[in-house]
Amino acid sequence: MGQGGLPARLGLACCLLLLLLLLLGGSGGLGSRGPPPRGAWGGEQGPVAEGGPWGRARYEAVKKHLGAVGALSKQYWQYLACKVWQEGCEEEEEESGPSPGWSLPVVGQDYLEILSAWYCSFGKCCKTGDCRIVNNITGLEADLNGQLHGQHLAKEVVIRAVQGFLQSPRPEKALVLSFHGWSGTGKNFVARMVASHLYRDGLKSECVRVFISLFHFPHHKYVDSYKAQLKKQISETVQLCKQSLFIFDEAEKLHFSLLDAIRPFMAPYDNEGQVDYRRSIFLFLSNLGGNTINEVALDFWRAGRAREEISMEFLEQRLRLELQEPEENGYARSHLLEENLIDFFVPFLPLEYHHVKLCARDAFLARGLPYTEAALDEVAGMMVFVPTEEKLFSAQGCKSVSQRINYFLP
């Protein structure tokens, strides 16, 4: 426990315990004991002198009662410290109760749960300092390994890039990843997975913003208005959350001036006193480059080489060249490539027959449905595979697999 946080914790503890004792007192008792009967502390008959016939017995009872209350307060403090700061949990488990005949009341536990939840809502008891942010890299890596099929490059790059960025105490700039590949190969799936493991509420978190090009920015004649709105939304989100995630789907259809408008948010930070965007993550999802990626995968297959032999260095160079072609391509016309603001181009390889079967298996399991190998083969057989001669890659990836298993529902 830091020295600076001790007075604050003690002050909070006093307030919480006082409130708790008042609540318990108003609800009818501490522990399993109710309020003392009238006259026990001096009611209608008035107080009895200590030297009276019953004075000593009453004095001992009061002393014992107050001692038990003090011990109970200590137990409440231990329980609260364990719940909020994860401290003293072992001690709290070892002690069965503050004194014989006393137990931590259920109502007291309920009040402590409410108070600790209220305290945690201010982000004081989370490792990240903000309970909306969880940064579960271990879970992200496990789910990518178990649920993302046929994408050894994407798994490796995403985990290393995100983990390295989060572990950096003072990154120079925001993390910018650009996902490329055919539809259905897992780009949206990985983006959702990143959101769900970095933020408590996933895509619904107020720290996460998702933009779909043709939905949010459909008309080029309104591009100036879109630029102002986009910059405002990014600025507001960064001010609201110290770590923000921005996802741009169908990024190849973004007007180049929109990409240039958000360029300052992704550039190295050198403006002291202004909003700091260095803790932001930008994900761009695009079908652009899919043909180049597929040609490389097909060449490896024709040469008898495993797709796992495809290296990032070999594929990224070819991908960059395609993105620089000045066709209807916002990347090429913007300054993102010229200024090297994209940290990693993440290739998503085309999916083969056995990958589609794994997607079908996952879809059955997600619905709690039984499946057979024959059923998985039937689902995979419904997909269209290309090229025409080899029929090697699923033209839709795994995009429509979950809908196709409806055929097998009773």
N, C-alpha and C positions, 0 to 999 in steps of 0.2 A: 504494500500500500504506500503510495507516494505521500510525502510529508505535507504537500500542499493540499491533498484531498482529505486529510484526516479531520480538520475542523469542520469541513463541509459535511462529511459523513456523520460526524457526531451530532452536528446540528440537525441534520435530516433525521437521524435516529431518534433524537429527543422528540421532534415534532411527530414522527410516525408513531412512536410508542405512546406518547401522550394521547394522540388521536385514537389509537387502538384501545387504550385503557378506558377512555371516555366512552367509546362505542360499546365496549364490553360491559362497562358499568351501567350504561343505559339499557343494555339488552338483558340485564338480570344476573350478572355474576361473572366472576373469574373462575375458571375451571368448572367443576361440576357443582360449585356451591353458590347458592343464591344469596341475596342481601341478608344481613343479620336481622333477626326478629326485632320488632319494636320493643324498646326498653333495654336491649342488650348493650347499646352504646349511650343510653340515657334518653329515654323516650318520655312517655306520659308520667312515669314514676320518678324521673330525674336521675342523675348519676348517683352511684353508690360509692361511698368512700372506700379507698383501698383497704382500710383496716376493718371494713364491715365483714359480716359472715361470709359473703360471696365475693368480696373484692379481689382477693388473691387469685381465685380461680378465673375470674373474668380477666384480670390483668394478664395471666399466663395465656389465656385464649387469644387475647388481642395481640400479644407479642408473637405468638405462634402464627397467627393469621397474617400479620404484617411481614414476617420473615418469609412466609410462603409466597406472598405477593411479590416480594423482591426477587425471589428465586424464579418465579414465573416470568417476571419482566426480563430477567437474564435469558431465559429460554426463548422468549419472543425475539430478543435481539439476535441470538444465535441463528434462529430460524430465518430472520430477515436478512442477515449478512450472508447466509448460505444461498438464499434465493436470489438476492440482488447482485452480490459481488463474488459468489462462489467461494467464500472464505469461511472457515470453521465448520465445514460440512461434516468432517470426520468427528469432531468433538460433539456436534449436535446429534450424530447417529449413535455415539457411544453412550450418551446420557439418556436414560429411560424417562426421566422427568425431573423437575426441580426439587421435589421432595416426595416422600411416601404419601400415597393417597391422592396425588395431583397428577393431572395429565394435560397436555396441550389441547385446549378445547377446539372442537371442529369449527365453531363459529370464529374463534381467534385465527385459525388457519385461513378461513375464508377471507377475513379482513386483511390479513397479511398478503394473500395472493393479490387482492385488489390494489393494495398500496404498492407492492413491488412492481406490478404491471404498470401502474401510474408512473412510478419513478423511471422505469425502463423506457417509457414512451418519450422521454427527453433524451434518449440515446446515451445515458450515463453508464449503462451496464453492458454495453455491447463492445466486442473487441474492436470493431471498426469505428466506434464512436457514434454510429448512426445505425439504428436497428433496422432501417430499410435496406441496408447493405450487408450482405452475408459473405460474399467472396469465397464460395466453397469450391476451391480449385480441385480438391480431392474428388468431390462428387462429380464435377464437370469431366474430369479425366476418366472416371469410371463409366459414366454414361456414354461418353464418346466411344470408348473401347467396346462397350456392350451393345450399343444401338446404332452407331454410324457404320455402315457396311461399305467396304470397297474404297475407302478414302484414307489411305495411310498418310498421305501428304497433308491433308487438311487437319487430321488429328494432331499430328506432330507440330505443325506451324501454329495452330490456334492455341494449344496448351502452352507451348514455350512463349509465345508472344504475350498472351494474357497474363500468365504467371510472372514473367519477367517485369511486365509493366506494373502490376500490382505490388510487387516486392520492391520496386524502386522508390526510395524515399522522396526524391525530387526529380521526376521525369522532365526532360527538356521540352516535350511537346505531347499533345494528345496521341493516343494509339489509333492508327488508321489501318484497317484491314479491308482488302477488296477481294470478295469471293467471286470466282468465275467458273462457269461450267454450264452444261445443258440443264434444262428444266428437270426437276425430280431427282437430282443427284445429291441433295442434302443441304443446300445453302441456307434456306429458310429454317430447316430443322436445326442446324448448328446455331444460327442466330437466336432462335428461341431457347435453345439449351444454355447458351451463354447468359442470356437474360435471367433464366430461372435459377441459375447457380450463383450469379453475382448479386441478385436482388431478391429479397424476401417475397415480393409479389410478382416476380417475373415480368412479363410484358405489361402487366397492369400497374406496375410501380410508377409513381410520379417521377422517378428518376430515369425512366426509359421513354423514349419517343420513337415512334415508327412512322416513316414517311413512304408512301407508295407513289411513284412518279405520276402515273396516269390518273390516279385518284386525287392526290393533293395538288398536283400542278398540271392540270390537263390542257390549258390553253396558253400558248406562247405569247399571245398578245397581252396577257396579264403578268408577265414575268417580273416586272418591276414591283408589283404588289406582292407577288410570291416571295421575292427576295427580302422585302421588309418584314413580312410575316415570319419567314423562316429564321432570319437572324434574331428576331425578337423571341421566338419560342426557344431557340437554343440558349440564348442569354438567360432567360427566365429559369430554364431547367437547371443550368449550371449554378445559378445563384441559389436555387432551392436545394440542390444536392451537391455535395462536395465531390461525388463520383457519378458521372452521368453516362448513359449509353444512348447513342443515336443510330438507328437502323434505316438505311435507304434501300428500299426494294426497287427492282427494275432500274437500277442506277444508270444503265446505258441510255435510258430515255429522258434523263434529266437534262434540261437546257444547260448549256455550258456556263452561262452567266450565273446560274444558281450554284454551280460547283465553285465558281470563283467568289461568289458572295460569302460562302462559308469557309473559304480558304483561311482567313485569319484565325478561325477557331482551331485549325489543325496545324498551324505554323508554330515554330519555336516561340516560346513565351519570353518576352523581354520588357513587358509593360508593368512595372511595379505600381501597386496601388489600384490597378484595374482588376476586373473579374479574371480569375485564373482558370483557364480552360485545360490546363495540363493533365488534369485527372479525368478527362473525358475519353470515351472510346467511340470511334466511328466505324460502323460496318457498312460497306457498300456491297450489294448483291446484284450480280449481273450475269446475263447469258452470254455476254460478249467474251470472245476467246474460246467458246465451247468447241468450235470446229478444230481449232489448233490443238487443244487438249486431246480431242478424240483421235486426231490423226497420229499424234505421238503414241497414244495407247494402242492404236491399231498396228502401227509399225512394230512396236515391241511384241505384240502377239504374233504377227507374221514372222518375226525373227525367232520365235520360240522362246522369248524371254518373259519372265514373270512381270506383271504390272508393278509389283512391289520394288522392282529394280529402277523404276522411273524416279529420278532424283529431282529435288526442288530446283537445283541450279540449272539443270538441263531444260526444264519446262518453263521456269520463270522467265528466262531470257527470250524464248519464243513468244511467250504471252505478252511481254512488254512490247515487242515489235508489232504485234497485231493491234494492241491498244493505241499505238501511235499513228495508225493509218487514219487519214483525215476524212473518213466517210461521215455518215450521220452518227457521230460518236462524241458525246460530251466530254469524255476523258481527253481525247486528242486536242480538242479546241480549248479546254480549260488549262489552267496553270498547275494542276495537281501533279502531272507527270514531269513537267519541266522543272518544278521546284522540289521534286522527290518527296512529296508530302505523304504519299502512300507507303507505309512501312513494309507491308507484305502483300504480295499478290498470291492469293490462296487458290490453287487449282482443285477442282472437283472432277474426278475422272468419271467416264461413262460407266454405267453399271451393267454387269453381265447377268446371265441367267441365274446363277447360284446366289447372287446378291439380291435379286428380286425375290427369290424363295425366302431368304432371311427376312426381308421386309414383310412378306406375307405372314411368316411365323410370328413376328412381332405384333402385327395387326390382330391376329387371332388371340394372342396372349393378352393384349390390351383390352380386349372385350371379354376376356374370361371364357373364350370358346375353345373347345377341343379341336385338334387338327390332326391330319395324317399327312404322310409324305405325298400321297396321291393328291390330296387337296392342295398342297403347296405347289406341286407340279402343274395342277390345273390352273391355279391363279397365274403362275408365271407364264403358262402357255397362252393366256389371253392377251399378253402384251405383244406389241409390235417390235421386232428386232431388226437392226440395221448393222452394216450395209446389206444390200439385197443378197449378195452371194454368201457372205460369212454369217449373217444374222447373229452377230456377236453382242451388240449393245442394245439395251432397252431404249427405244426412242423417247419414252416418257419417264425413264428412270423408275422410281418407285411412287411416282406422284399419284396414280389412281389405284394403287393396290388396296388401300383401306376401303375404297368404295366397291371394289370387285369382290371382296369376301362377303358382301351382302347376299351374293348368289348362294352362299352356303348356309345362310340362316334358316332355321326351321320355319 
